[in-house]
Every structure is written in structure tokens, then in C-alpha cells.
Amino acid sequence: MDDPRRVLWGELPNPQSNPALFHFDFGTHSHSHSHSQPISAIIHGTPGSPVDAPSRYRKRPGKMKLENNGVASPLPTSAKPSGALHDAESGSTYDSVEHVLDQHVPAALLPQVKRILYGSNQGASPRSLDAVPEAPLDAPLDVKGFAFYAKPEQFRAPRLATIGLVQHSIKADTSEPFSVQRRKILDFVGGVAKRAAGHGVQILCLQECFSMPFGFCTREKVWAEFAESAYTGESVVFCQELAKAHDMVVVCPILERDETHGDTCWNTAVVIEKDGSVLGIHRKNHIPRVGDFNESTYYMEGNTGHPVFHTSYGRIAVNICYGRHHPLNWMAFGLNGAEIVFNPSCTADGLSEP
């Protein structure tokens, strides 16, 4: 069969390919002993790429270029990577890590393999939840849910937190006016948030710089036009309205323009309370510099440290994208009292592989 290791560790699927599961890194309560109920996560996404990129790119000396006016160039059929593996011998198709493991790892060993890959939660792997999506929006959604349990305490009552994680593609061609591109993303996310609220989500975390294409792989200055205020920007005001409408906390990652400090740009997560008020912001601590790929073209290293936000549903922190590769970030958020740490992320094909 085709190598299942590509699903486990290999290349990310082409944005035009078949549906594939996407990956999130997030922490549960550091004081997990205070919970006896599961912490459940409803995860939403669209078919195709698990990343939000304006196009595929090709490397040039010192620069990366968009192709075909920002539209991904179709690959020859023989060369096009697929979001699913196909086993020529059995005729089976594998669209996720779990599918590969379930099909090829002996049943007696499967629990141990998953424990090594995903960790142990109260002596077992996190439990999958049945989360059947409702009628689709403008495209089908891939919805997954998981429950994380904690040992009950004898004196304190258990708490239940339901979190939602959203990953999506762009919703308009990158040649469209920027206002159109942003509005179509906001409209789509609004529909997903409504559905998440129907599943009981209390804290909704959107992807890194959710309301724009992932232009950071290009070094083209024009993408900085999407930068906006962390308090009055269109994306933030939109998320404030979502929070109030659905009684949920919203983590709203944006490209921030700090108008009070010389229009400095930051990669920022705005944390919004369920009443629509802004609790505060966190700016990305670490900037990836991988060959020609250098996000410092667009924004500065953060200056907010490791803040923890006391929301109505728990103490949360945000470790943005590349920060997940730095273990001390996770430790610092935990030491500062975080119960849940989110990792909103967005990238281009191949850049976040191990």
C-alpha cells in the first residue's frame, strides 16, 4: 500500500485534494484533579487543506512568490498529492491517522499505540464523541469531538468546559478586494459559530490570523493591509458580536496594527468574554525563521509575556502557532495558572511537518 507514514508524519494535503483531518495542539486543565466531568471539544473544519494559505508557493533566492495571481496551480494528476491514502491491494482509502491505525495495528496493541501518540487521560486515551453535523453551510464540515476526564475531588464540585476549535480555508480568491475576502471568511465563521453554539460550545478558538489569507509565506507587503486594531478592528467587533449572541468566550486571533505605537504589527490573539468585552490580548512570542520563510517580515515578537485570562468558563491562555515548539511556553502558561491552553495555528504546505 502507499506509505501510511505520510498520514502520520508526512506532507500535508494539497488544498484541492480530498478531505483530511486537521491537527490541533491544546492543553486541558493543569489542575485536572478538580474535574470529574469530561472536558469536551467540538472541532470544526472544511475539506481539503488543514491550513489556510492563499496559494502554493515556490522558493526563490530570498523570496517566495504566489502563482497564477494567488490561485493554486493544479498539479498533474500523477503528481497531485491526495488528502487520503489508497491501498491498491485492498482498495481501502485512509483519510486520517486514526483510520490507518485502526486498520493496520493489531487490536491488542492499538490502545498502547494511541496512548504513546496521544497521551493518557485517566489511564486511557481521550474518548471520541459522536458529533453529527447539521445541514451544511456553503461547504461540508468535518466535525470531531473528544472528551477528557479528570479524577473527582471529595470537596470541590466538578466543572465542565466545552471548547470548540475552528480551522478553515479561505473563502474567496486572493485576487478579490481584501474587503470581500475578509467578509466572506467572517460570514462563514459566523455560521460555524452558530453551529458550535448548538453543540454547547462555551469557548470558541479560531485559527491564527483567521480573517485573512496566510500571506506570510510570500514576503509580499500587501498582506499587511489586513492588519487591524485589537480593540476596534472589524474582525474583533465581529467576534464580540458572536460572543454576545452565543454566550461564549471567543479567542480571536488577528494580525494586529498597534496604532498607538507607530503602527507596529503583531500576531495577536484577542480574548473576548461572553458579554462581548475584551479581556485582553496576547502577542505571539516566537517568530518562525525557516530558510526563506521569515514571518518577521510582517510582525514583531510579542511583548505580552505569558498572560492567563480568567473567563466565565475557566482560566485560559493562548500559545500562538510556532510557540508550540518551545516547551517553556507551555510551562509558563501553566505556572501562571492556565487551565486550558489553546494553540491557534495556520501555515503553508510542508512548513510545520516534524
C-alpha positions in Angstrom: 0.0 0.0 0.0 1.0 3.7 -0.2 3.1 4.6 2.8 0.8 5.3 5.8 3.7 7.2 7.4 2.7 10.2 5.2 -0.6 10.4 7.1 1.2 10.1 10.4 4.2 12.4 9.8 4.4 13.3 6.2 3.3 16.1 3.9 0.1 18.0 4.4 -2.6 17.5 1.7 -3.0 19.8 -1.3 -5.7 22.4 -0.8 -7.5 21.0 -3.8 -7.3 17.4 -2.6 -9.8 15.1 -0.7 -10.9 15.8 2.8 -8.4 15.2 5.6 -8.4 15.6 9.3 -6.5 18.5 10.7 -4.4 18.8 13.8 -4.7 20.9 16.9 -2.4 21.3 19.9 -4.2 22.3 23.1 -3.9 21.6 26.8 -6.5 20.7 29.3 -6.7 21.9 32.9 -3.3 22.0 34.6 -5.2 21.4 37.9 -7.1 18.5 36.3 -7.9 16.9 39.7 -10.6 19.5 40.2 -12.8 17.9 37.5 -14.8 14.7 37.4 -16.7 15.6 34.2 -15.2 15.4 30.7 -13.7 18.5 29.0 -15.2 18.0 25.5 -14.1 19.7 22.3 -16.2 20.1 19.2 -13.8 20.6 16.3 -15.0 22.2 13.0 -13.2 22.4 9.7 -13.6 22.3 5.9 -12.5 19.6 3.5 -9.1 19.9 1.8 -6.1 21.6 3.3 -5.9 21.8 7.1 -4.1 25.1 6.6 -5.2 28.5 5.3 -2.8 29.6 2.6 -3.5 31.9 -0.4 -1.7 29.5 -2.7 1.1 27.1 -3.0 4.4 28.8 -3.3 7.8 28.1 -4.9 11.1 29.1 -3.4 13.2 31.8 -5.0 16.5 33.2 -3.7 15.4 35.3 -0.8 11.7 35.4 -1.7 8.6 33.3 -2.2 6.1 34.0 -5.0 2.4 33.5 -5.5 1.5 31.7 -8.6 -1.3 32.5 -11.1 -2.4 35.6 -9.4 -2.8 34.0 -6.0 -4.6 30.8 -7.2 -3.1 27.4 -6.5 -1.7 25.9 -9.7 -3.2 22.5 -10.4 -0.7 19.7 -10.3 -0.6 16.9 -12.9 -2.9 14.1 -11.9 0.1 11.8 -11.4 1.9 14.3 -9.2 -1.0 15.7 -7.2 -0.8 14.6 -3.5 -4.0 13.4 -2.0 -5.5 14.1 1.3 -6.3 10.3 1.5 -4.1 7.3 1.1 -5.2 4.5 -1.2 -4.2 0.9 -0.7 -4.1 -0.7 -4.2 -4.2 -4.2 -2.8 -7.3 -3.9 -0.6 -8.9 -1.0 -2.3 -9.2 0.8 1.0 -8.8 4.6 1.5 -7.3 6.1 4.6 -8.2 9.7 5.4 -6.8 10.0 8.8 -4.2 8.8 11.3 -6.9 7.0 13.3 -8.1 5.2 10.2 -4.5 3.9 9.4 -4.0 2.8 13.0 -7.4 1.1 13.3 -6.9 -0.8 10.0 -3.3 -1.9 10.5 -2.4 -2.1 14.2 -3.4 -5.3 16.0 -6.4 -4.7 18.3 -4.4 -5.9 21.3 -1.7 -3.2 20.7 -3.9 -0.4 19.5 -4.6 1.1 23.0 -0.9 1.3 23.8 -0.1 2.8 20.4 -2.7 5.5 20.9 -1.5 6.1 24.5 2.0 6.7 23.2 0.8 9.0 20.4 -1.9 11.0 22.3 -1.0 10.6 25.9 -3.1 9.1 28.8 -6.2 10.7 30.2 -7.2 9.0 33.5 -5.5 5.8 32.3 -7.0 5.7 28.8 -6.9 7.6 25.6 -9.3 10.6 25.2 -12.7 9.4 24.3 -14.2 10.2 20.9 -17.6 11.8 20.9 -20.3 11.4 18.3 -20.8 14.8 16.8 -23.1 14.7 13.8 -23.1 18.0 11.9 -26.4 19.6 11.0 -27.3 20.8 7.5 -24.1 22.1 5.8 -23.3 25.7 5.3 -21.7 26.6 1.9 -19.5 23.5 2.2 -19.4 20.3 4.2 -17.7 20.4 7.6 -15.5 17.8 9.2 -16.7 17.6 12.8 -14.8 15.7 15.5 -15.3 15.6 19.3 -13.3 14.3 22.2 -13.8 14.1 25.9 -11.1 14.5 28.6 -11.9 13.2 32.1 -10.4 14.1 35.4 -10.4 12.4 38.8 -13.1 13.7 41.1 -12.3 15.5 44.2 -14.0 15.0 47.6 -14.8 18.6 48.5 -15.0 20.7 45.3 -17.7 20.3 42.8 -16.7 19.3 39.3 -16.7 21.7 36.4 -17.4 21.0 32.8 -15.9 23.1 30.0 -16.9 22.6 26.3 -14.5 24.1 23.8 -14.6 24.5 20.0 -11.7 24.7 17.7 -12.1 26.0 14.2 -9.8 25.6 11.1 -10.9 26.7 7.7 -9.7 27.6 4.2 -10.0 31.0 2.5 -13.5 31.7 1.1 -12.6 34.0 -1.9 -9.9 34.1 -4.5 -6.9 36.1 -3.3 -7.3 38.4 -6.3 -10.6 39.7 -4.9 -10.7 43.0 -3.0 -9.4 42.5 0.6 -12.8 43.7 2.0 -14.5 40.9 0.1 -12.0 38.3 1.2 -12.4 39.2 4.8 -16.2 39.5 4.7 -16.6 36.0 3.2 -14.5 34.5 5.9 -16.4 36.3 8.6 -19.7 35.1 7.1 -18.5 31.5 7.1 -17.1 31.7 10.6 -20.4 33.2 11.8 -22.3 30.1 10.5 -19.8 27.8 12.1 -20.0 29.6 15.5 -23.8 29.3 15.4 -23.5 25.5 14.8 -20.8 25.3 17.6 -23.2 27.0 20.0 -25.8 24.4 19.1 -23.3 21.8 20.3 -23.0 23.6 23.6 -19.5 25.1 23.0 -18.6 27.6 25.7 -15.1 28.7 24.5 -14.5 29.0 20.7 -11.0 29.4 19.4 -10.4 30.5 15.8 -7.3 29.8 13.8 -4.2 32.1 13.7 -5.0 35.4 11.8 -8.3 33.8 11.0 -9.8 36.6 8.8 -7.1 36.8 6.2 -5.2 34.5 3.8 -2.0 33.1 5.1 0.2 35.6 3.2 3.2 35.3 5.5 4.8 32.7 3.2 5.2 35.3 0.4 7.0 38.3 1.9 4.7 40.5 -0.1 4.0 43.7 1.8 0.4 43.9 0.5 -0.9 41.3 3.0 -0.1 43.7 5.9 -3.1 45.7 4.8 -5.2 43.1 6.7 -3.7 44.3 10.0 -6.3 45.9 12.3 -6.8 47.2 15.8 -7.1 44.7 18.6 -10.0 46.7 20.1 -11.9 48.3 17.2 -10.9 46.2 14.2 -13.6 44.7 12.0 -12.7 41.1 12.9 -12.7 41.9 16.6 -16.0 43.7 16.6 -17.4 40.7 14.7 -16.2 38.3 17.3 -17.6 40.5 20.1 -21.0 40.1 18.5 -20.6 36.3 18.2 -19.7 36.2 21.9 -22.7 38.1 23.0 -25.1 36.3 20.6 -24.0 32.8 21.7 -23.0 33.4 25.3 -19.5 32.1 24.6 -15.9 33.2 25.1 -14.1 33.7 21.8 -10.4 33.6 21.1 -10.0 35.9 18.1 -6.5 35.7 16.5 -5.7 38.6 14.1 -2.8 40.4 12.5 -2.8 43.5 14.8 -1.9 47.0 13.9 -0.9 48.9 17.1 -1.9 52.4 16.1 -0.7 53.9 19.4 2.8 52.7 18.8 3.8 53.7 15.3 1.5 51.2 13.6 3.7 48.3 14.8 2.2 44.9 13.7 1.8 41.9 15.9 0.5 38.4 15.6 -2.2 38.7 18.3 -4.9 36.7 20.0 -7.8 38.8 21.4 -9.7 37.1 24.2 -13.3 38.1 24.4 -15.6 37.4 27.3 -19.1 36.0 26.8 -20.6 39.5 27.3 -18.6 40.8 24.3 -16.0 42.7 26.4 -12.3 42.3 25.5 -10.5 40.7 28.5 -7.1 41.3 27.0 -4.6 40.3 24.3 -1.6 38.0 23.8 1.0 38.6 21.2 2.9 35.7 19.6 6.2 35.2 21.4 8.3 33.4 18.8 8.6 34.1 15.0 9.5 31.2 12.7 12.5 31.6 10.5 12.9 28.6 8.2 15.1 29.2 5.2 13.4 31.9 3.1 10.3 31.7 5.3 10.5 34.5 7.8 7.4 35.9 9.4 9.3 38.8 10.9 8.7 40.5 7.5 5.2 41.2 8.8 5.2 41.5 12.6 7.3 41.8 15.7 8.0 39.3 18.5 5.4 39.7 21.2 5.8 41.8 24.4 2.9 40.4 26.5 4.8 37.6 28.2 2.5 34.6 29.2 -0.8 36.1 30.3 -3.7 34.0 31.6 -7.3 35.2 31.2 -9.9 34.5 33.8 -13.1 33.8 31.8 -16.5 32.7 32.8 -15.7 29.1 31.8 -12.1 28.8 33.1 -8.6 30.2 33.1 -7.3 30.1 29.6 -4.1 31.1 27.7 -3.1 31.2 24.0 0.2 29.8 22.7 0.1 31.0 19.1 1.3 28.7 16.3 5.1 28.4 16.3 5.2 28.9 20.1 4.1 25.2 20.4 7.7 24.2 19.5 9.0 25.9 22.7 8.2 23.8 25.8 8.9 26.6 28.2 5.9 28.5 26.7 3.6 25.7 27.9 5.2 25.6 31.3 5.0 29.4 31.8 1.3 29.4 30.9 0.7 26.6 33.4 2.7 28.2 36.1 0.7 31.4 35.6 -2.5 29.4 36.3 -3.8 28.4 32.9 -6.3 25.5 32.9 -6.7 25.4 29.1 -4.0 26.5 26.7 -5.1 27.0 23.0 -2.7 26.8 20.0 -4.3 28.6 17.1 -2.2 27.9 14.0 -2.0 28.5 10.3 0.7 27.6 7.8 1.6 26.6 4.3 2.1 23.1 3.0 5.2 21.4 4.4 6.3 24.1 6.8 5.0 22.6 10.0 6.0 19.0 9.4 8.2 17.3 12.1 
